[in-house]
Amino acid sequence: MLDAAAELLRAGDAESFSVRRLAAALGTDSSSLYRHFRSKTELLRAVADRILVAAMDGYRPEGDWKQRITALALRLREAFGQQPQLAAVWGRHASGGAGSRLVMEEVLQALRASGLPDEEIPARYHRLAVLIAALIASEAGVSTITPEEYEQGMELFRVAVLGADPERFPALAHFARDVRPLGADRRAAFEEILAAQLAHIEAAISPGRPGASAGCGGSP
């Protein structure tokens, strides 16, 4: 059932997806599916959670706490990059299944290994989760456009940037030839933004706290 739902989502999006369409693809009626899932949202959450489970399969934490969080984020990026339609589902509906718990456990353990006091970790976790989900969903949105839509977007970008009136938009005109569209170097942007957030966390860690050195690693 979840595999069939994932296939429908790859071919369309969460807005066009319906339990009725899934039932038709499975050769049954929607009432039979509602015995397993109480709503469309619950079903979508289960599909997204399967992506998290697959991403965590074979994962082994290595390195210090920053390396662990970075490696995990890149695994999630890759997993949803292969099924970008499901990234929007995850970003919108989240997940409360086994995959979600595996991801949360690893991030929380890595933050504890950083030397942060326990009372600060939930808020730091929340900021990281919002950032990673937003970056992945944003990237997925760009990757799902058709080649024709991409070319149209690039043409509009060139007109908007290179054709900017220097009197009204002096900064834009000045940097026009160096400003890049949102689709460029997304992996580098992903890593740099994440690294900046991790550096912000590291700066808040007192040098005297246990595990605060950059080389600290392993599970607490």
N, C-alpha and C positions, 0 to 999 in steps of 0.2 A: 504493500500500500504506500509506504513512504518512498520507495524507489519510483513508483509511478507518479507520485506527487512531485518529486524532484524533476522528473522528465518534463512534466507539464510546465513547471516553473522555468526550466531552461528555455523552453520554447516561447514563453510569454513573460509574464511578470505576476507579482502578488495581487495586483489589482484585477487582472483578468482571470486569475485562478478562482475556481469555485469547487465546492464539494460535489456539486452535480456533475461538473466536467470530469472530475476524478472518478466518480462512480461509473460514468459512461465509458471511460478508458479501461476500467476494470471489468466491465460487463455486468455491473450490479446496479443497485439503486442507492441513493444517498442515505436512506434510513439505515442501511447496514453499516455504513461508515460511521454514523453517529453513535453506534454502539461502542466504538473504540475512541472516538474523539468528540467532545461535547460541542465543539465549534470549529469554524474555519481557522481562527486564530490559534487554537490549541494544536491543530494539525500542522500549521505552518511552523510553530515553535518546535515541534517534534522533528520536522524536516531539517530545520536549521541546526538542531542539536546533533543530528547525524553527521553534519559537516565538522562540528567540533570534535566529536568522537573520532572521526577519521583522521583529523589533524593531530590528535594526541596519540594516535596509535604508533607505538615504537618510540615515542619521545622519551629522552633521558636527560635530566638537567645536568648541564656542564658549565663550568666557569663560575665567575662571581655573580652576584645578584643582578647586575645590569646586563650581563651577557645572557643570563637565563631568561629575563623578561624580553630582551631583544630577540632571542632565538624563538621564543614562543610566539611573539607578535608576527614574526616573519613566516612562521608555519601557518598561522591563521590567515595571513595575507595570501599565501600561496594556495591554501585550500579553497578559499572563497574566490580567488582569482580564476580557478578552474571552473567554478560554477558561480559567476558573478550575479546572476539573477537572485541567488539565495542570500547574497550579502545584504541586500536591502531588507529581506525578510528578517535576518538576524538583527540588523540595526534597528528595525522598527518594533519587532515583537520580542526580541531577546530570547532567552531559553532558560529552562529550569531543570533540564535533564542531566544525564550522566556526563555529557560532554561539557556542559556549563560548569558542573562541579569540578571536573578535572582541570579546566582552565583556571577557575577561581583558586583552587588549592595551590597550583603552581605559582601563580602571581603572589598570593598571600605568603607562601613559604619564602619566595625570593625576597619579598619586602621585609620579612622578619630577619632574614640573613643579612640584610643591609645594615642592621643596627638601629633601625627606627624603633621607638617605644611602641608597645602594642596599641596604645590609645590613639596614635596617629595613623596607624596602618589602614583602617577602613576608609578614611577619607582619601588617602593616597591611592588606594586600590580603585576607588570610584573614579578619580580623575584619569587614571591610566585606562580603565575600561571604556570610559566615554571617548577618550582620544583615539584608542585603537579601533573601536567600532566605527567611529566617524571617518577615520582615514580609509578604512577598508570599504565602507559603504560608498564613500565619495569616489574612490578609484574604480569600484565595480560599476558605478553609474556611467563613468567615461568609457569603460571597456565594452559596454553593451550596445553602444551606438553602431549603426551600420557604416560601412565605408563611405556611402553617399552622404550620410549625416555628418560624418567626420570632415569630409571635404567642404561641405557647406559651412560648418562651424569654423574651420580654418580660414575660409574666405572672409567670413564675418569678423573674425579676430583680426585679420590683416587690415581690413578696412577700418575697423574701430581704432586700432593702435597706430598703424602707419599713416592713416589719414586724419589723425587727431589735429585739431586746430591748435597751434602752439601758443596763441594768445589766450585761449580759454583753458587749455590743458598743457601748461608749460612743462610740468614734470613728466607727463606721459609722452609728450613729443621728444623730450630730451632722452628718455630711456627706451623709446619705441623699438629700436633695433635689437635691444638686449632683453626685453621682456618676453617671456616664453609662455605659451598656452598651458592650460591646466594639465593637458595630457602628457607633457614632456617630463622626462626623468622622474617618474612618480615613485620608483623604488628609492632613489636617492632622497627625494623629499620626505618619504615615509620614514626612512632611517634617521634623517636629520631632525625631524620634528620629534620623533620618539626619543632620540638621544638628548635633546634639549630638555624634555620633561624629566628624564632620568637624572640629568645633571642638576635640575632644580631640586629633585628629591635628595640627591647626594649632598647638596649644599646645606640642606636643613639638618643633616646628621652631625651631631657633635663629635669631634675627633676622639673624645674620650669614651664614647659609647662602645660596648662590645660589638665586634663585627663591623665596625665602621670603616676599616681599611678597604681599599679598592680590591684587594686580593681575596676577600672573604667569599667563600662559596659553599656549596653543599646545603643539604637540608638542615634546618635547625633541630 
